[in-house]
Amino acid sequence: MSDVTPLGTPLGTPLARARSWVRAHPLASDGVLAAAVLTCMVLGSFAEPHTGPGGPTFGTRTPGALGVLLMVLAAAALAFRRRAPMPVLLCTGGLTLVDLFTGHPPVTVVFSAVIALYTVGAHTDRPTTWRVGLATMAVLTAAAMLLSPDPWYSQQNLSIFAWTGMASAAGDAVRSRRGFIDAIRERAERAERTREEEARRRVAEERLRIARDLHDVVAHHIALVNVQAGVASHVMDKRPDQAKEALAHVREASRSALNELRATVGLLRQSGDPTAPTEPAPGLSHIDGLLDTFRNAGLPVEFAVNGAGGSESRLPAAVDLAAYRIIQEALTNVRKHAGQSAKAEVSVVRVGATVEITVLDDGRGTGEPADGGGHGLIGMRERVSALGGTLRAGPRYGGGFRTQAILPVMNRTGESA
């Protein structure tokens, strides 16, 4: 919540409380203003307009009954000035003309017309303000010059011209300032909504990224553990040495799974937590270890890389991680769904501003569970889409499955992604 009012006054000050009361009770506040204007008009009607050495004198003249009635009617009309600005101006202007036709200087009812003209300027648009203001100023000034017993250039006649002009200008200035403050408040509220939406979007993207990483880690290592545990159970009695080797692979896969899970979940820690992980994210530099886990699980894998493995052509961190995860998930699907005798081929090729990751197998499966319950391909597509790349995955002609991802290495400005 803001600590200032729309007009810039700090909350809690007497002026701010007064403005809040005025906005909450418009009719009552206008009634108070009408009473104050009536008091000023009555006092002004007792003043002698011709000043002497000591200034204006009081008590030498008294208003007539018609003048008092005109002042009361004009003040009563001001009580509704914000509800009906134009009718109130027409009413007070008409009463002023009647006062000019029938009264004697000083003409005090014009004060109510000045207040009404200011209200029109503060609550309408600029063209209306200037059209109405010029018309009111011209009519009242011309009537005063024609009907006044004093010369047309007398101070009283010119004062009507000045007060009506200033009322229009002041009303227009207040309306412009109010509109400017409203525009600033609207932009601030819109910026606040935009920040909140951006924060929610980033949280959702981070949750999705962590979910993908957890899926890739768990699916890969649990699949290897399952395979090796099955091998150990099968050869436990006849070939205990091979069973021990399979169990060693199980232990190694579970240790790797724990390490990667610790690194992934550690991202959720507070930034100042000293126990937050500092290990680099996996990438193509760790690809040999990844491929060895599959080979130890009984999946022959051939690997070829061209233009994306050297330090001089190192991929951006996001692309490097995505390439690693895509290969990991694709080989996990091969191991789970392609059959026991399947073989896999992995290639990473740098082509201009893109890198192509291809995983092939010659198995009999489809690469994903038949019931569509897996999230591997979904996660890969999300990774690739987040980087602006493309992913194609489907059965190969003649048998097997192909997964191919094309990731941009450069963004639209030509800089590394």
C-alpha positions, 0 to 999 in steps of 0.5 A: 500500500502506498504511503502517500495520497493520490495528490502526493500528501503523506498519509496520516497528516491533517491535510491528508485526512481532510482530503480523504474526508472530502472525497468520502463526503462530496455533498457535505464538503460542497455544502461547507464550501457553499456556506463559506462562499455565501459568507464571503458574498454577504460580507462583500455586499456591505463593502464600499467599492471605492477605496479611500486612504484607509482602504475599503469601508464597511457599513456605508451600504447594505444589500437589498432583498433581491441581492440577498436572494440571488446570493443564497440561490447561487450558494445553494447551487454550489452544493451540487457543483461536482454532481452537475458542473455544467448546470451549476455554471449555467445557474450561477452565471444566470444569477450573476447576469440578473445581479448585473442587470438589477444590482449595484456595485459591487457585484458579489454573485459573480464569486459563485460563477467563478467557483462553478467555472473552476469546477467545470475545468477540473471535471471536464476535458480541455476543449470543453474547459476552454470553450465554456471558459471563453464564453463565460468570460466574454458574456460576464465581462461584456455585461459588466462593461455595458451595465456598470455605471463606472467606465468600461475599463474600471477595476471591477469590470476588469476583475470579472475578466481576470477571475473568470480566466484564472478560474478556467486555467486553474481548473484545467491545471488541476484536472491535468495534474490529477490525470498525470498522477492517475497515469503514474499510479496506473503505470506503477500498478501495471509494473507491479503486476508485471513483476509478479507475473514475471516472478511466477513465470520464472518460478514455474520454469525453474520448477519444470527444469528441476522436475526434468532433471530429477526425472532424467537422473532417476529414470537413468540410474534406476533403469541401470540398477534394475538391469544390473540387479536382474543380472546379479539375481540370474547368475548368483548361483552359477557365476558368483564372480559375474554377480559380484561385478553386477552388484558393483555396478549397482552400487556405482549407479546408486552412488551416481544417482545420489550425487546427482540428486544431491546436486539437483536438490541443492539448487533449492537451498538458500543462496547463502547456505554454505552447504550448497553444492559447487560441482559443475553441471554435467555436460559433454565433458562427462559423456564418457562416464555416462556411456560407460554406465550403459555399456556396463549394463549390457548396452553396446554404445558407439559414440562419435563427436565432430566439432563440439568436443574441443575446448575451442568450440565449447558449447554454452552451459545450457546447450551443454547440459541439454545435450547431456540430458538428451543423450542420457534420456534417449539411451535410458529409453533404448535400454528400457524398451529396445530389447536385450540385443539392441545396440545404440549409436550416439553422435554429436555434430557441430554444424555452423550455429547449431549442434545436432545430437542423434541417438539411434538403436536397432531394437524392436521397441518404440522408445517409449512405453506403449501406454504413453505414461512416460515423461522422457520424450516430453522432458526432452521436447521441453528442454529443446523448446526452451533453447529454441531448437527442434526435436524429432523422435520416432521409429526408423525405417527397417526397425529401431528408433531415432532421436535427433535434437538440433540445438542453436549455439548462437542466439539471434544477435550472434552471441553465444546462447 
